[in-house]
Amino acid sequence: MGKLYIVGTPIGNLEDITFRALKILEKADLIFTEDKRVTLKLINHYNLGKKELFTFNEANASKLIEKAITLIKIHEVTALVSDAGMPVISDPGSSLIEECWKEDIEIDIAPGPSAVTTALALSGFVASRFVFLGFLPRDKKLRRLLREINEKEIKSTIVFFESPNRIIKTLKEIKDHLGNVDLFVGREMTKLHQELFRGNVEEALAFFESKEIVKGELTVVISSTK
């Protein structure tokens, strides 16, 4: 029976990968990937050789779980990667790991970068206790979530991902429901056009509204509001 490795990959800068992760990817018979083009860029950059790639993402994970398990069993070494960072963290993969446990398939991990911990460290906010919300819901569900955070007096730092086209709207909702809290926004972290912001919500709104367009991936950290 084969073995599955969960492999952390860079969140931006391709040099942010461990030696062990590279060794595993080099010997892997099969790599489960969200997007073959993204994974090929990493494979080619490090000359890891020709690899069999299997697309396993949010759109098809539930349909392909049985096939994925079969493929792991017939390959000696299978690696699971996401487009960026650690698999499973706001990425597909938890159902696959769960099924591997049920099937007694051996699992190992080569940990790597995470946008969550990277943003927490950069923010300077207390990170010994935090809540990760992934990608926030929209509209009414977002407002309900923020009201719950306020009413329950969450005493933890809060981390979430946001898209560039929604950041201004989300900041306005945060101001309306949590007040003018302090926060950090990391855009395109570790990449060429990295941009880091820290201040209160009003300052963040002024900062992003002054831009003609906001591009790239955003990770937001809200300082404990209580």
C-alpha positions in Angstrom: 0.0 0.0 0.0 1.2 3.5 -0.8 2.0 6.4 1.4 0.6 10.0 1.3 2.8 13.0 2.2 1.2 16.3 2.9 3.6 18.9 1.6 3.8 22.6 2.4 4.8 24.8 -0.6 5.7 28.5 -0.8 3.0 31.1 -0.4 4.8 33.3 -2.9 8.6 33.3 -3.0 9.7 29.9 -4.5 12.8 29.9 -2.3 10.5 29.4 0.8 10.5 25.6 0.6 12.2 23.1 2.8 14.9 20.7 1.6 12.7 17.8 2.9 9.7 19.0 0.9 11.8 19.1 -2.3 13.1 15.6 -1.6 9.6 14.2 -1.2 8.4 15.9 -4.3 11.4 14.6 -6.2 10.7 11.0 -5.3 6.9 11.2 -5.5 5.3 8.9 -8.1 2.1 11.0 -8.1 1.3 14.6 -6.9 -2.2 15.7 -6.1 -2.5 19.4 -7.0 -5.1 22.1 -7.1 -3.8 23.6 -10.4 -1.3 21.7 -12.5 0.1 24.9 -13.9 1.0 26.3 -10.5 2.6 23.0 -9.4 4.5 22.6 -12.7 6.1 26.0 -12.1 7.5 24.8 -8.8 8.6 21.4 -10.3 10.3 23.1 -13.2 12.0 25.7 -11.1 13.7 23.0 -9.0 14.2 20.5 -11.9 12.3 17.8 -10.1 11.7 15.8 -13.3 8.6 14.6 -15.0 5.8 14.0 -12.6 2.3 12.4 -12.8 -0.1 15.1 -11.7 -3.7 14.6 -10.6 -6.0 17.5 -10.2 -7.7 17.4 -6.8 -9.4 20.7 -5.9 -12.5 22.2 -4.3 -14.5 21.7 -7.5 -13.9 17.9 -7.8 -12.8 16.6 -4.5 -16.1 15.1 -3.4 -16.5 13.3 -6.8 -13.0 12.0 -7.0 -12.3 10.9 -3.4 -12.6 7.2 -4.2 -10.4 7.4 -7.3 -7.9 9.4 -5.3 -7.7 6.7 -2.6 -7.2 4.1 -5.2 -4.4 6.0 -6.8 -2.6 6.5 -3.5 -2.8 2.7 -2.9 -1.2 1.8 -6.2 1.5 4.4 -6.1 4.5 4.1 -3.7 4.7 7.8 -2.8 1.9 10.3 -3.3 2.3 14.0 -2.4 -0.6 16.4 -1.7 0.1 20.0 -2.3 -2.0 23.2 -2.6 -1.3 26.2 -4.8 0.3 28.0 -1.9 1.1 27.2 1.7 -0.1 24.2 3.7 -2.7 21.9 2.1 -6.1 21.6 3.9 -5.9 25.1 5.5 -8.7 26.8 3.6 -7.9 24.3 0.8 -9.3 20.9 -0.2 -7.8 17.9 1.4 -9.4 17.2 4.8 -11.8 14.7 3.3 -8.8 12.9 1.6 -6.8 12.8 4.9 -9.9 11.5 6.7 -10.4 8.7 4.2 -6.7 7.8 4.4 -7.1 7.3 8.2 -10.1 5.1 7.6 -8.3 3.0 5.0 -5.2 2.7 7.2 -3.0 4.4 4.6 0.2 5.7 6.0 0.4 9.5 6.2 3.3 11.8 6.8 3.9 15.6 6.5 6.6 18.0 5.4 5.4 21.2 6.9 6.0 24.5 5.3 4.9 28.2 5.0 1.4 29.3 5.9 -0.1 32.7 5.1 -1.9 32.5 8.5 1.2 32.3 10.7 3.1 34.6 8.4 0.6 37.4 8.8 0.3 36.8 12.5 4.0 37.2 12.9 4.1 40.4 10.7 1.2 42.0 12.5 2.9 42.2 15.9 -0.5 41.4 17.6 -0.7 38.8 20.3 -0.6 35.5 18.6 -0.6 33.0 21.5 -4.4 32.8 21.0 -6.1 33.3 17.7 -9.1 32.3 15.6 -8.8 31.5 11.9 -11.9 32.1 9.9 -10.7 31.1 6.4 -12.6 33.1 3.7 -15.4 35.1 5.2 -19.0 34.6 4.1 -20.8 37.3 2.2 -23.5 39.9 2.9 -26.0 38.8 5.6 -23.9 35.9 6.7 -20.9 38.1 7.2 -22.8 40.6 9.2 -24.2 37.8 11.4 -20.7 36.5 11.9 -19.3 39.9 13.0 -22.3 40.4 15.3 -21.5 37.1 17.0 -17.9 38.0 17.4 -18.9 41.3 19.0 -21.6 39.8 21.2 -19.5 36.8 22.4 -16.6 39.2 23.2 -14.1 37.1 21.4 -10.8 37.8 23.2 -8.6 36.3 20.5 -6.7 37.7 17.5 -8.7 37.0 14.4 -7.2 36.0 11.0 -9.0 35.6 7.7 -8.4 35.6 4.0 -10.1 38.1 1.7 -10.2 38.8 -2.1 -9.0 42.2 -3.4 -12.4 43.1 -4.9 -14.1 42.7 -1.5 -11.6 44.2 0.9 -13.1 47.6 1.1 -16.7 46.3 1.7 -15.4 43.9 4.3 -13.5 46.7 6.1 -16.7 48.8 6.2 -18.6 45.9 7.8 -15.9 45.4 10.4 -16.0 49.1 11.3 -19.8 49.0 11.6 -19.9 45.9 13.8 -16.6 45.8 15.7 -15.7 49.5 15.7 -12.4 51.2 14.7 -10.3 48.2 15.7 -6.6 47.8 14.9 -5.7 45.4 12.1 -3.0 44.2 9.7 -3.4 43.5 6.0 -0.7 41.5 4.2 -1.0 41.7 0.4 1.0 39.3 -1.8 3.2 38.3 1.1 6.7 37.1 0.2 6.1 38.0 -3.4 7.8 40.7 -5.5 5.0 43.3 -4.9 4.5 42.5 -1.2 2.6 45.3 0.6 2.0 45.4 4.4 -0.4 47.7 6.2 -1.0 48.1 9.9 -3.4 50.7 11.5 -7.0 51.0 12.5 -10.0 50.3 10.2 -10.5 53.9 9.2 -6.9 54.2 8.2 -7.2 50.9 6.3 -10.2 52.2 4.4 -8.4 55.4 3.4 -5.4 53.4 2.4 -7.3 51.0 0.1 -9.8 53.5 -1.2 -6.9 55.6 -2.4 -5.8 52.9 -4.8 -7.1 52.7 -8.3 -7.2 49.0 -8.1 -6.3 46.4 -5.5 -4.7 43.2 -6.7 -3.4 40.0 -5.2 -4.1 37.8 -2.2 -4.9 39.4 1.1 -4.6 38.1 4.7 -6.2 40.2 7.4 -5.4 40.1 11.1 -7.7 41.9 13.6 -6.2 42.6 17.0 -8.1 41.3 19.9 -11.1 43.6 20.3 -11.6 43.1 24.0 
